């Protein structure tokens, strides 16, 4: 009988959970050792790739949040300009 899709967690999801638990400053060796305790076999290159993807996603979300506040601006109402009166001096 073969493996069923969706059964258990994927390696990528396990790495993301481990990085969330250990912190983003954790080295790939630490993440590999942490996941080995649970019987999940990953290599350091995969950990690096998942970590970069997570950082890119966080930066993308942060850029989107920065762009939103510029849309709302209040307008200043000023009185209309009137031409100056002409007077004849005598």
PDB file of N, CA, C and O in Angstrom, chain B, residues numbered from 101:
ATOM      1  N   UNK B 101       0.843  -1.172   0.000  1.00  0.00           N
ATOM      2  CA  UNK B 101       0.000   0.000   0.000  1.00  0.00           C
ATOM      3  C   UNK B 101       0.893   1.241   0.000  1.00  0.00           C
ATOM      4  O   UNK B 101       1.831   1.328   0.793  1.00  0.00           O
ATOM      5  N   UNK B 102       0.606   2.206  -0.889  1.00  0.00           N
ATOM      6  CA  UNK B 102       1.419   3.407  -1.023  1.00  0.00           C
ATOM      7  C   UNK B 102       1.044   4.475  -0.004  1.00  0.00           C
ATOM      8  O   UNK B 102       0.088   4.340   0.760  1.00  0.00           O
ATOM      9  N   UNK B 103       1.838   5.541  -0.027  1.00  0.00           N
ATOM     10  CA  UNK B 103       1.568   6.654   0.875  1.00  0.00           C
ATOM     11  C   UNK B 103       0.333   7.426   0.420  1.00  0.00           C
ATOM     12  O   UNK B 103       0.092   7.587  -0.776  1.00  0.00           O
ATOM     13  N   UNK B 104      -0.425   7.889   1.369  1.00  0.00           N
ATOM     14  CA  UNK B 104      -1.576   8.718   1.047  1.00  0.00           C
ATOM     15  C   UNK B 104      -1.156  10.182   1.098  1.00  0.00           C
ATOM     16  O   UNK B 104      -0.411  10.588   1.990  1.00  0.00           O
ATOM     17  N   UNK B 105      -1.630  10.963   0.155  1.00  0.00           N
ATOM     18  CA  UNK B 105      -1.333  12.403   0.150  1.00  0.00           C
ATOM     19  C   UNK B 105      -2.049  13.077   1.309  1.00  0.00           C
ATOM     20  O   UNK B 105      -3.179  12.726   1.651  1.00  0.00           O
ATOM     21  N   UNK B 106      -1.367  14.056   1.911  1.00  0.00           N
ATOM     22  CA  UNK B 106      -1.990  14.807   2.990  1.00  0.00           C
ATOM     23  C   UNK B 106      -1.910  14.114   4.331  1.00  0.00           C
ATOM     24  O   UNK B 106      -2.449  14.612   5.320  1.00  0.00           O
ATOM     25  N   UNK B 107      -1.251  12.981   4.380  1.00  0.00           N
ATOM     26  CA  UNK B 107      -1.147  12.240   5.634  1.00  0.00           C
ATOM     27  C   UNK B 107       0.157  12.646   6.320  1.00  0.00           C
ATOM     28  O   UNK B 107       1.236  12.396   5.784  1.00  0.00           O
ATOM     29  N   UNK B 108       0.074  13.262   7.486  1.00  0.00           N
ATOM     30  CA  UNK B 108       1.265  13.742   8.170  1.00  0.00           C
ATOM     31  C   UNK B 108       1.643  15.132   7.670  1.00  0.00           C
ATOM     32  O   UNK B 108       0.915  15.744   6.889  1.00  0.00           O
ATOM     33  N   UNK B 109       2.796  15.620   8.134  1.00  0.00           N
ATOM     34  CA  UNK B 109       3.228  16.937   7.708  1.00  0.00           C
ATOM     35  C   UNK B 109       4.354  16.806   6.695  1.00  0.00           C
ATOM     36  O   UNK B 109       5.139  15.858   6.741  1.00  0.00           O
ATOM     37  N   UNK B 110       4.425  17.759   5.790  1.00  0.00           N
ATOM     38  CA  UNK B 110       5.484  17.752   4.798  1.00  0.00           C
ATOM     39  C   UNK B 110       6.785  18.235   5.433  1.00  0.00           C
ATOM     40  O   UNK B 110       6.781  18.805   6.524  1.00  0.00           O
ATOM     41  N   UNK B 111       7.879  18.005   4.748  1.00  0.00           N
ATOM     42  CA  UNK B 111       9.175  18.443   5.273  1.00  0.00           C
ATOM     43  C   UNK B 111       9.229  19.961   5.357  1.00  0.00           C
ATOM     44  O   UNK B 111       9.762  20.518   6.317  1.00  0.00           O
ATOM     45  N   UNK B 112       8.679  20.625   4.353  1.00  0.00           N
ATOM     46  CA  UNK B 112       8.677  22.088   4.350  1.00  0.00           C
ATOM     47  C   UNK B 112       7.910  22.628   5.549  1.00  0.00           C
ATOM     48  O   UNK B 112       8.382  23.533   6.236  1.00  0.00           O
ATOM     49  N   UNK B 113       6.729  22.073   5.800  1.00  0.00           N
ATOM     50  CA  UNK B 113       5.912  22.521   6.934  1.00  0.00           C
ATOM     51  C   UNK B 113       6.619  22.218   8.257  1.00  0.00           C
ATOM     52  O   UNK B 113       6.547  23.012   9.195  1.00  0.00           O
ATOM     53  N   UNK B 114       7.303  21.072   8.333  1.00  0.00           N
ATOM     54  CA  UNK B 114       8.034  20.723   9.554  1.00  0.00           C
ATOM     55  C   UNK B 114       9.173  21.709   9.800  1.00  0.00           C
ATOM     56  O   UNK B 114       9.432  22.097  10.939  1.00  0.00           O
ATOM     57  N   UNK B 115       9.855  22.113   8.720  1.00  0.00           N
ATOM     58  CA  UNK B 115      10.942  23.089   8.862  1.00  0.00           C
ATOM     59  C   UNK B 115      10.385  24.438   9.293  1.00  0.00           C
ATOM     60  O   UNK B 115      10.970  25.104  10.147  1.00  0.00           O
ATOM     61  N   UNK B 116       9.265  24.847   8.713  1.00  0.00           N
ATOM     62  CA  UNK B 116       8.653  26.118   9.100  1.00  0.00           C
ATOM     63  C   UNK B 116       8.253  26.103  10.579  1.00  0.00           C
ATOM     64  O   UNK B 116       8.461  27.085  11.290  1.00  0.00           O
ATOM     65  N   UNK B 117       7.687  25.004  11.031  1.00  0.00           N
ATOM     66  CA  UNK B 117       7.306  24.886  12.448  1.00  0.00           C
ATOM     67  C   UNK B 117       8.532  24.914  13.351  1.00  0.00           C
ATOM     68  O   UNK B 117       8.511  25.527  14.418  1.00  0.00           O
ATOM     69  N   UNK B 118       9.609  24.241  12.915  1.00  0.00           N
ATOM     70  CA  UNK B 118      10.832  24.213  13.714  1.00  0.00           C
ATOM     71  C   UNK B 118      11.448  25.603  13.804  1.00  0.00           C
ATOM     72  O   UNK B 118      11.910  26.012  14.869  1.00  0.00           O
ATOM     73  N   UNK B 119      11.457  26.334  12.679  1.00  0.00           N
ATOM     74  CA  UNK B 119      12.008  27.692  12.696  1.00  0.00           C
ATOM     75  C   UNK B 119      11.155  28.621  13.562  1.00  0.00           C
ATOM     76  O   UNK B 119      11.683  29.517  14.220  1.00  0.00           O
ATOM     77  N   UNK B 120       9.860  28.412  13.560  1.00  0.00           N
ATOM     78  CA  UNK B 120       8.988  29.217  14.418  1.00  0.00           C
ATOM     79  C   UNK B 120       9.261  28.918  15.885  1.00  0.00           C
ATOM     80  O   UNK B 120       9.201  29.805  16.736  1.00  0.00           O
ATOM     81  N   UNK B 121       9.557  27.670  16.161  1.00  0.00           N
ATOM     82  CA  UNK B 121       9.813  27.259  17.550  1.00  0.00           C
ATOM     83  C   UNK B 121      11.197  27.666  18.035  1.00  0.00           C
ATOM     84  O   UNK B 121      11.358  28.139  19.160  1.00  0.00           O
ATOM     85  N   UNK B 122      12.208  27.476  17.164  1.00  0.00           N
ATOM     86  CA  UNK B 122      13.589  27.780  17.547  1.00  0.00           C
ATOM     87  C   UNK B 122      13.956  29.247  17.324  1.00  0.00           C
ATOM     88  O   UNK B 122      14.858  29.776  17.974  1.00  0.00           O
ATOM     89  N   UNK B 123      13.255  29.889  16.409  1.00  0.00           N
ATOM     90  CA  UNK B 123      13.578  31.271  16.058  1.00  0.00           C
ATOM     91  C   UNK B 123      14.269  31.298  14.702  1.00  0.00           C
ATOM     92  O   UNK B 123      14.919  30.331  14.306  1.00  0.00           O
ATOM     93  N   UNK B 124      14.124  32.413  13.997  1.00  0.00           N
ATOM     94  CA  UNK B 124      14.693  32.524  12.657  1.00  0.00           C
ATOM     95  C   UNK B 124      16.220  32.611  12.678  1.00  0.00           C
ATOM     96  O   UNK B 124      16.855  32.427  11.640  1.00  0.00           O
ATOM     97  N   UNK B 125      16.813  32.883  13.824  1.00  0.00           N
ATOM     98  CA  UNK B 125      18.266  32.964  13.903  1.00  0.00           C
ATOM     99  C   UNK B 125      18.915  31.587  14.038  1.00  0.00           C
ATOM    100  O   UNK B 125      20.142  31.489  14.027  1.00  0.00           O
ATOM    101  N   UNK B 126      18.136  30.540  14.163  1.00  0.00           N
ATOM    102  CA  UNK B 126      18.666  29.183  14.320  1.00  0.00           C
ATOM    103  C   UNK B 126      19.404  28.749  13.056  1.00  0.00           C
ATOM    104  O   UNK B 126      18.959  29.027  11.942  1.00  0.00           O
ATOM    105  N   UNK B 127      20.524  28.071  13.237  1.00  0.00           N
ATOM    106  CA  UNK B 127      21.312  27.612  12.095  1.00  0.00           C
ATOM    107  C   UNK B 127      20.656  26.371  11.480  1.00  0.00           C
ATOM    108  O   UNK B 127      19.892  25.671  12.145  1.00  0.00           O
ATOM    109  N   UNK B 128      20.959  26.109  10.213  1.00  0.00           N
ATOM    110  CA  UNK B 128      20.390  24.910   9.580  1.00  0.00           C
ATOM    111  C   UNK B 128      20.765  23.615  10.313  1.00  0.00           C
ATOM    112  O   UNK B 128      19.966  22.679  10.358  1.00  0.00           O
ATOM    113  N   UNK B 129      21.970  23.556  10.883  1.00  0.00           N
ATOM    114  CA  UNK B 129      22.379  22.357  11.642  1.00  0.00           C
ATOM    115  C   UNK B 129      21.476  22.138  12.852  1.00  0.00           C
ATOM    116  O   UNK B 129      21.115  21.005  13.171  1.00  0.00           O
ATOM    117  N   UNK B 130      21.113  23.237  13.525  1.00  0.00           N
ATOM    118  CA  UNK B 130      20.241  23.123  14.687  1.00  0.00           C
ATOM    119  C   UNK B 130      18.849  22.629  14.289  1.00  0.00           C
ATOM    120  O   UNK B 130      18.237  21.828  14.996  1.00  0.00           O
ATOM    121  N   UNK B 131      18.363  23.114  13.159  1.00  0.00           N
ATOM    122  CA  UNK B 131      17.032  22.705  12.698  1.00  0.00           C
ATOM    123  C   UNK B 131      17.044  21.229  12.307  1.00  0.00           C
ATOM    124  O   UNK B 131      16.107  20.493  12.620  1.00  0.00           O
ATOM    125  N   UNK B 132      18.122  20.790  11.612  1.00  0.00           N
ATOM    126  CA  UNK B 132      18.227  19.379  11.224  1.00  0.00           C
ATOM    127  C   UNK B 132      18.263  18.492  12.465  1.00  0.00           C
ATOM    128  O   UNK B 132      17.599  17.456  12.505  1.00  0.00           O
ATOM    129  N   UNK B 133      19.039  18.894  13.484  1.00  0.00           N
ATOM    130  CA  UNK B 133      19.124  18.108  14.722  1.00  0.00           C
ATOM    131  C   UNK B 133      17.777  18.083  15.448  1.00  0.00           C
ATOM    132  O   UNK B 133      17.379  17.052  15.991  1.00  0.00           O
ATOM    133  N   UNK B 134      17.084  19.214  15.456  1.00  0.00           N
ATOM    134  CA  UNK B 134      15.785  19.307  16.124  1.00  0.00           C
ATOM    135  C   UNK B 134      14.772  18.368  15.476  1.00  0.00           C
ATOM    136  O   UNK B 134      14.038  17.661  16.166  1.00  0.00           O
ATOM    137  N   UNK B 135      14.738  18.369  14.130  1.00  0.00           N
ATOM    138  CA  UNK B 135      13.782  17.518  13.424  1.00  0.00           C
ATOM    139  C   UNK B 135      14.173  16.043  13.478  1.00  0.00           C
ATOM    140  O   UNK B 135      13.307  15.173  13.383  1.00  0.00           O
ATOM    141  N   UNK B 136      15.465  15.751  13.630  1.00  0.00           N
ATOM    142  CA  UNK B 136      15.908  14.358  13.745  1.00  0.00           C
ATOM    143  C   UNK B 136      15.340  13.713  15.012  1.00  0.00           C
ATOM    144  O   UNK B 136      15.104  12.506  15.053  1.00  0.00           O
ATOM    145  N   UNK B 137      15.124  14.534  16.042  1.00  0.00           N
ATOM    146  CA  UNK B 137      14.528  14.008  17.275  1.00  0.00           C
ATOM    147  C   UNK B 137      13.113  13.478  17.042  1.00  0.00           C
ATOM    148  O   UNK B 137      12.650  12.593  17.761  1.00  0.00           O
ATOM    149  N   UNK B 138      12.431  14.025  16.034  1.00  0.00           N
ATOM    150  CA  UNK B 138      11.072  13.596  15.722  1.00  0.00           C
ATOM    151  C   UNK B 138      11.034  12.580  14.588  1.00  0.00           C
ATOM    152  O   UNK B 138       9.955  12.163  14.167  1.00  0.00           O
ATOM    153  N   UNK B 139      12.193  12.181  14.094  1.00  0.00           N
ATOM    154  CA  UNK B 139      12.251  11.184  13.039  1.00  0.00           C
ATOM    155  C   UNK B 139      12.058  11.747  11.637  1.00  0.00           C
ATOM    156  O   UNK B 139      11.745  11.003  10.708  1.00  0.00           O
ATOM    157  N   UNK B 140      12.240  13.055  11.478  1.00  0.00           N
ATOM    158  CA  UNK B 140      12.098  13.691  10.167  1.00  0.00           C
ATOM    159  C   UNK B 140      13.490  13.947   9.622  1.00  0.00           C
ATOM    160  O   UNK B 140      14.289  14.637  10.255  1.00  0.00           O
ATOM    161  N   UNK B 141      13.786  13.399   8.456  1.00  0.00           N
ATOM    162  CA  UNK B 141      15.115  13.494   7.860  1.00  0.00           C
ATOM    163  C   UNK B 141      15.120  14.599   6.800  1.00  0.00           C
ATOM    164  O   UNK B 141      14.512  14.448   5.741  1.00  0.00           O
ATOM    165  N   UNK B 142      15.807  15.707   7.085  1.00  0.00           N
ATOM    166  CA  UNK B 142      15.949  16.811   6.132  1.00  0.00           C
ATOM    167  C   UNK B 142      17.427  17.170   6.034  1.00  0.00           C
ATOM    168  O   UNK B 142      18.214  16.850   6.925  1.00  0.00           O
ATOM    169  N   UNK B 143      17.800  17.841   4.939  1.00  0.00           N
ATOM    170  CA  UNK B 143      19.188  18.287   4.816  1.00  0.00           C
ATOM    171  C   UNK B 143      19.258  19.812   4.993  1.00  0.00           C
ATOM    172  O   UNK B 143      18.239  20.502   4.982  1.00  0.00           O
ATOM    173  N   UNK B 144      20.478  20.310   5.154  1.00  0.00           N
ATOM    174  CA  UNK B 144      20.668  21.729   5.461  1.00  0.00           C
ATOM    175  C   UNK B 144      20.289  22.624   4.290  1.00  0.00           C
ATOM    176  O   UNK B 144      19.829  23.748   4.494  1.00  0.00           O
ATOM    177  N   UNK B 145      20.476  22.139   3.066  1.00  0.00           N
ATOM    178  CA  UNK B 145      20.135  22.947   1.892  1.00  0.00           C
ATOM    179  C   UNK B 145      18.636  23.234   1.840  1.00  0.00           C
ATOM    180  O   UNK B 145      18.221  24.341   1.498  1.00  0.00           O
ATOM    181  N   UNK B 146      17.833  22.236   2.177  1.00  0.00           N
ATOM    182  CA  UNK B 146      16.377  22.432   2.197  1.00  0.00           C
ATOM    183  C   UNK B 146      15.987  23.426   3.284  1.00  0.00           C
ATOM    184  O   UNK B 146      15.092  24.247   3.086  1.00  0.00           O
ATOM    185  N   UNK B 147      16.651  23.352   4.422  1.00  0.00           N
ATOM    186  CA  UNK B 147      16.369  24.289   5.517  1.00  0.00           C
ATOM    187  C   UNK B 147      16.697  25.713   5.078  1.00  0.00           C
ATOM    188  O   UNK B 147      15.927  26.636   5.344  1.00  0.00           O
ATOM    189  N   UNK B 148      17.833  25.897   4.410  1.00  0.00           N
ATOM    190  CA  UNK B 148      18.209  27.234   3.929  1.00  0.00           C
ATOM    191  C   UNK B 148      17.175  27.772   2.942  1.00  0.00           C
ATOM    192  O   UNK B 148      16.786  28.937   3.020  1.00  0.00           O
ATOM    193  N   UNK B 149      16.730  26.919   2.012  1.00  0.00           N
ATOM    194  CA  UNK B 149      15.780  27.346   0.997  1.00  0.00           C
ATOM    195  C   UNK B 149      14.443  27.748   1.625  1.00  0.00           C
ATOM    196  O   UNK B 149      13.860  28.766   1.252  1.00  0.00           O
ATOM    197  N   UNK B 150      13.963  26.951   2.572  1.00  0.00           N
ATOM    198  CA  UNK B 150      12.692  27.267   3.238  1.00  0.00           C
ATOM    199  C   UNK B 150      12.821  28.556   4.046  1.00  0.00           C
ATOM    200  O   UNK B 150      11.889  29.358   4.091  1.00  0.00           O
ATOM    201  N   UNK B 151      13.969  28.754   4.678  1.00  0.00           N
ATOM    202  CA  UNK B 151      14.201  29.955   5.477  1.00  0.00           C
ATOM    203  C   UNK B 151      14.186  31.206   4.598  1.00  0.00           C
ATOM    204  O   UNK B 151      13.608  32.224   4.979  1.00  0.00           O
ATOM    205  N   UNK B 152      14.818  31.135   3.428  1.00  0.00           N
ATOM    206  CA  UNK B 152      14.832  32.273   2.500  1.00  0.00           C
ATOM    207  C   UNK B 152      13.422  32.564   2.000  1.00  0.00           C
ATOM    208  O   UNK B 152      13.033  33.727   1.896  1.00  0.00           O
ATOM    209  N   UNK B 153      12.653  31.523   1.690  1.00  0.00           N
ATOM    210  CA  UNK B 153      11.265  31.722   1.249  1.00  0.00           C
ATOM    211  C   UNK B 153      10.431  32.407   2.331  1.00  0.00           C
ATOM    212  O   UNK B 153       9.614  33.278   2.031  1.00  0.00           O
ATOM    213  N   UNK B 154      10.637  32.015   3.583  1.00  0.00           N
ATOM    214  CA  UNK B 154       9.895  32.632   4.681  1.00  0.00           C
ATOM    215  C   UNK B 154      10.267  34.107   4.828  1.00  0.00           C
ATOM    216  O   UNK B 154       9.396  34.943   5.065  1.00  0.00           O
ATOM    217  N   UNK B 155      11.546  34.429   4.689  1.00  0.00           N
ATOM    218  CA  UNK B 155      11.987  35.819   4.796  1.00  0.00           C
ATOM    219  C   UNK B 155      11.442  36.661   3.647  1.00  0.00           C
ATOM    220  O   UNK B 155      11.047  37.810   3.849  1.00  0.00           O
ATOM    221  N   UNK B 156      11.420  36.091   2.437  1.00  0.00           N
ATOM    222  CA  UNK B 156      10.870  36.808   1.290  1.00  0.00           C
ATOM    223  C   UNK B 156       9.384  37.080   1.484  1.00  0.00           C
ATOM    224  O   UNK B 156       8.905  38.173   1.182  1.00  0.00           O
ATOM    225  N   UNK B 157       8.661  36.098   1.982  1.00  0.00           N
ATOM    226  CA  UNK B 157       7.223  36.259   2.211  1.00  0.00           C
ATOM    227  C   UNK B 157       6.969  37.336   3.261  1.00  0.00           C
ATOM    228  O   UNK B 157       6.053  38.145   3.108  1.00  0.00           O
ATOM    229  N   UNK B 158       7.768  37.354   4.321  1.00  0.00           N
ATOM    230  CA  UNK B 158       7.596  38.364   5.368  1.00  0.00           C
ATOM    231  C   UNK B 158       7.881  39.760   4.820  1.00  0.00           C
ATOM    232  O   UNK B 158       7.186  40.715   5.167  1.00  0.00           O
ATOM    233  N   UNK B 159       8.902  39.885   3.962  1.00  0.00           N
ATOM    234  CA  UNK B 159       9.227  41.181   3.370  1.00  0.00           C
ATOM    235  C   UNK B 159       8.124  41.634   2.421  1.00  0.00           C
ATOM    236  O   UNK B 159       7.812  42.823   2.363  1.00  0.00           O
ATOM    237  N   UNK B 160       7.533  40.709   1.679  1.00  0.00           N
ATOM    238  CA  UNK B 160       6.462  41.038   0.748  1.00  0.00           C
ATOM    239  C   UNK B 160       5.245  41.560   1.505  1.00  0.00           C
ATOM    240  O   UNK B 160       4.627  42.538   1.086  1.00  0.00           O
ATOM    241  N   UNK B 161       4.901  40.923   2.602  1.00  0.00           N
ATOM    242  CA  UNK B 161       3.759  41.355   3.413  1.00  0.00           C
ATOM    243  C   UNK B 161       4.036  42.720   4.017  1.00  0.00           C
ATOM    244  O   UNK B 161       3.140  43.562   4.072  1.00  0.00           O
ATOM    245  N   UNK B 162       5.257  42.953   4.469  1.00  0.00           N
ATOM    246  CA  UNK B 162       5.611  44.227   5.089  1.00  0.00           C
ATOM    247  C   UNK B 162       5.534  45.362   4.067  1.00  0.00           C
ATOM    248  O   UNK B 162       5.083  46.458   4.400  1.00  0.00           O
ATOM    249  N   UNK B 163       5.971  45.116   2.820  1.00  0.00           N
ATOM    250  CA  UNK B 163       5.894  46.137   1.785  1.00  0.00           C
ATOM    251  C   UNK B 163       4.447  46.486   1.465  1.00  0.00           C
ATOM    252  O   UNK B 163       4.130  47.653   1.232  1.00  0.00           O
ATOM    253  N   UNK B 164       3.563  45.488   1.451  1.00  0.00           N
ATOM    254  CA  UNK B 164       2.155  45.746   1.169  1.00  0.00           C
ATOM    255  C   UNK B 164       1.523  46.587   2.264  1.00  0.00           C
ATOM    256  O   UNK B 164       0.685  47.441   1.976  1.00  0.00           O
ATOM    257  N   UNK B 165       1.907  46.365   3.508  1.00  0.00           N
ATOM    258  CA  UNK B 165       1.337  47.125   4.612  1.00  0.00           C
ATOM    259  C   UNK B 165       1.803  48.575   4.589  1.00  0.00           C
ATOM    260  O   UNK B 165       1.069  49.464   5.021  1.00  0.00           O
ATOM    261  N   UNK B 166       3.005  48.828   4.094  1.00  0.00           N
ATOM    262  CA  UNK B 166       3.527  50.185   4.061  1.00  0.00           C
ATOM    263  C   UNK B 166       2.794  51.017   3.017  1.00  0.00           C
ATOM    264  O   UNK B 166       2.616  52.217   3.223  1.00  0.00           O
ATOM    265  N   UNK B 167       2.366  50.432   1.915  1.00  0.00           N
ATOM    266  CA  UNK B 167       1.731  51.174   0.834  1.00  0.00           C
ATOM    267  C   UNK B 167       0.318  51.633   1.163  1.00  0.00           C
ATOM    268  O   UNK B 167      -0.145  52.601   0.560  1.00  0.00           O
ATOM    269  N   UNK B 168      -0.378  51.004   2.068  1.00  0.00           N
ATOM    270  CA  UNK B 168      -1.795  51.271   2.320  1.00  0.00           C
ATOM    271  C   UNK B 168      -2.072  52.667   2.880  1.00  0.00           C
ATOM    272  O   UNK B 168      -3.012  53.293   2.390  1.00  0.00           O
ATOM    273  N   UNK B 169      -1.335  53.222   3.872  1.00  0.00           N
ATOM    274  CA  UNK B 169      -1.723  54.491   4.487  1.00  0.00           C
ATOM    275  C   UNK B 169      -1.711  55.699   3.561  1.00  0.00           C
ATOM    276  O   UNK B 169      -2.331  56.709   3.894  1.00  0.00           O
ATOM    277  N   UNK B 170      -1.040  55.648   2.421  1.00  0.00           N
ATOM    278  CA  UNK B 170      -0.947  56.812   1.543  1.00  0.00           C
ATOM    279  C   UNK B 170      -2.274  57.180   0.882  1.00  0.00           C
ATOM    280  O   UNK B 170      -2.401  58.297   0.380  1.00  0.00           O
ATOM    281  N   UNK B 171      -3.249  56.303   0.862  1.00  0.00           N
ATOM    282  CA  UNK B 171      -4.495  56.530   0.137  1.00  0.00           C
ATOM    283  C   UNK B 171      -5.376  57.580   0.810  1.00  0.00           C
ATOM    284  O   UNK B 171      -6.084  58.305   0.111  1.00  0.00           O
ATOM    285  N   UNK B 172      -5.359  57.689   2.123  1.00  0.00           N
ATOM    286  CA  UNK B 172      -6.268  58.578   2.830  1.00  0.00           C
ATOM    287  C   UNK B 172      -5.537  59.877   3.177  1.00  0.00           C
ATOM    288  O   UNK B 172      -4.592  59.886   3.966  1.00  0.00           O
ATOM    289  N   UNK B 173      -5.998  60.970   2.569  1.00  0.00           N
ATOM    290  CA  UNK B 173      -5.436  62.281   2.887  1.00  0.00           C
ATOM    291  C   UNK B 173      -6.579  63.287   2.990  1.00  0.00           C
ATOM    292  O   UNK B 173      -7.524  63.253   2.201  1.00  0.00           O
ATOM    293  N   UNK B 174      -6.484  64.157   3.945  1.00  0.00           N
ATOM    294  CA  UNK B 174      -7.523  65.175   4.068  1.00  0.00           C
ATOM    295  C   UNK B 174      -7.148  66.370   3.190  1.00  0.00           C
ATOM    296  O   UNK B 174      -5.972  66.702   3.039  1.00  0.00           O
ATOM    297  N   UNK B 175      -8.155  67.000   2.624  1.00  0.00           N
ATOM    298  CA  UNK B 175      -7.903  68.157   1.765  1.00  0.00           C
ATOM    299  C   UNK B 175      -8.143  69.430   2.562  1.00  0.00           C
ATOM    300  O   UNK B 175      -9.027  69.482   3.417  1.00  0.00           O
ATOM    301  N   UNK B 176      -7.360  70.440   2.278  1.00  0.00           N
ATOM    302  CA  UNK B 176      -7.486  71.723   2.959  1.00  0.00           C
ATOM    303  C   UNK B 176      -8.352  72.628   2.097  1.00  0.00           C
ATOM    304  O   UNK B 176      -8.051  72.849   0.924  1.00  0.00           O
ATOM    305  N   UNK B 177      -9.412  73.143   2.669  1.00  0.00           N
ATOM    306  CA  UNK B 177     -10.309  74.030   1.929  1.00  0.00           C
ATOM    307  C   UNK B 177      -9.823  75.464   2.095  1.00  0.00           C
ATOM    308  O   UNK B 177      -9.689  75.950   3.218  1.00  0.00           O
ATOM    309  N   UNK B 178      -9.561  76.140   0.984  1.00  0.00           N
ATOM    310  CA  UNK B 178      -9.112  77.527   1.018  1.00  0.00           C
ATOM    311  C   UNK B 178     -10.163  78.400   0.321  1.00  0.00           C
ATOM    312  O   UNK B 178     -10.861  77.930  -0.578  1.00  0.00           O
ATOM    313  N   UNK B 179     -10.276  79.650   0.727  1.00  0.00           N
ATOM    314  CA  UNK B 179     -11.231  80.529   0.046  1.00  0.00           C
ATOM    315  C   UNK B 179     -10.745  80.827  -1.374  1.00  0.00           C
ATOM    316  O   UNK B 179      -9.541  80.812  -1.631  1.00  0.00           O
ATOM    317  N   UNK B 180     -11.670  81.096  -2.291  1.00  0.00           N
ATOM    318  CA  UNK B 180     -11.250  81.372  -3.665  1.00  0.00           C
ATOM    319  C   UNK B 180     -10.474  82.682  -3.750  1.00  0.00           C
ATOM    320  O   UNK B 180     -10.724  83.611  -2.983  1.00  0.00           O
ATOM    321  N   UNK B 181      -9.540  82.748  -4.680  1.00  0.00           N
ATOM    322  CA  UNK B 181      -8.746  83.961  -4.854  1.00  0.00           C
ATOM    323  C   UNK B 181      -9.574  85.009  -5.593  1.00  0.00           C
ATOM    324  O   UNK B 181     -10.251  84.704  -6.575  1.00  0.00           O
ATOM    325  N   UNK B 182      -9.510  86.221  -5.117  1.00  0.00           N
ATOM    326  CA  UNK B 182     -10.216  87.329  -5.743  1.00  0.00           C
ATOM    327  C   UNK B 182      -9.199  88.306  -6.301  1.00  0.00           C
ATOM    328  O   UNK B 182      -8.149  88.517  -5.693  1.00  0.00           O
ATOM    329  N   UNK B 183      -9.491  88.912  -7.454  1.00  0.00           N
ATOM    330  CA  UNK B 183      -8.546  89.905  -7.971  1.00  0.00           C
ATOM    331  C   UNK B 183      -8.527  91.144  -7.072  1.00  0.00           C
ATOM    332  O   UNK B 183      -9.534  91.490  -6.455  1.00  0.00           O
ATOM    333  N   UNK B 184      -7.378  91.799  -7.007  1.00  0.00           N
ATOM    334  CA  UNK B 184      -7.260  92.983  -6.171  1.00  0.00           C
ATOM    335  C   UNK B 184      -8.071  94.129  -6.780  1.00  0.00           C
ATOM    336  O   UNK B 184      -8.262  94.173  -7.996  1.00  0.00           O
ATOM    337  N   UNK B 185      -8.553  95.068  -5.935  1.00  0.00           N
ATOM    338  CA  UNK B 185      -9.337  96.198  -6.409  1.00  0.00           C
ATOM    339  C   UNK B 185      -8.399  97.247  -7.008  1.00  0.00           C
ATOM    340  O   UNK B 185      -7.301  97.487  -6.506  1.00  0.00           O
ATOM    341  N   UNK B 186      -8.856  97.850  -8.078  1.00  0.00           N
ATOM    342  CA  UNK B 186      -8.042  98.897  -8.690  1.00  0.00           C
ATOM    343  C   UNK B 186      -8.559 100.258  -8.200  1.00  0.00           C
ATOM    344  O   UNK B 186      -9.745 100.570  -8.304  1.00  0.00           O
ATOM    345  N   UNK B 187      -7.659 101.023  -7.682  1.00  0.00           N
ATOM    346  CA  UNK B 187      -8.025 102.380  -7.217  1.00  0.00           C
ATOM    347  C   UNK B 187      -7.197 103.382  -8.005  1.00  0.00           C
ATOM    348  O   UNK B 187      -6.041 103.138  -8.348  1.00  0.00           O
ATOM    349  N   UNK B 188      -7.803 104.474  -8.270  1.00  0.00           N
ATOM    350  CA  UNK B 188      -7.081 105.582  -8.921  1.00  0.00           C
ATOM    351  C   UNK B 188      -6.677 106.570  -7.862  1.00  0.00           C
ATOM    352  O   UNK B 188      -7.513 107.072  -7.112  1.00  0.00           O
ATOM    353  N   UNK B 189      -5.433 106.842  -7.803  1.00  0.00           N
ATOM    354  CA  UNK B 189      -4.973 107.837  -6.842  1.00  0.00           C
ATOM    355  C   UNK B 189      -4.988 109.228  -7.485  1.00  0.00           C
ATOM    356  O   UNK B 189      -4.654 109.381  -8.660  1.00  0.00           O
ATOM    357  N   UNK B 190      -5.360 110.189  -6.741  1.00  0.00           N
ATOM    358  CA  UNK B 190      -5.361 111.536  -7.296  1.00  0.00           C
ATOM    359  C   UNK B 190      -4.364 112.427  -6.645  1.00  0.00           C
ATOM    360  O   UNK B 190      -4.250 113.598  -7.009  1.00  0.00           O
TER     361      UNK B 190
END
